Amino acid sequence: MRNLREYLWAKSPTEAIELRASRPGRGAYLGGGTALAARQDPSLDFVVDLSRAGLGALHTGPSGIEIGATVTL
């Protein structure tokens, strides 16, 4: 991730989608970050960090368990 032009923080899931859609180039969402950091993809222009987007919870819903993108082990 050394070639990034921008590192963005989203405050909500909606803002994360808007940030990614509004930027030119190739972007990715950063949840836990392990796989993305290990990949070292030189074609990524920016990442949208989800750590402040309120996605750190587990929920049980009608279709099963929903795991947020930033839930820790």
Secondary structure, 3 states (H helix, E strand, C coil): CCCCCEEEECCCHHHHHHHHHHCCCCEEEECCCHHHHHHCCCCCCEEEECCCCCCCCEEEECCEEEECCCCCC
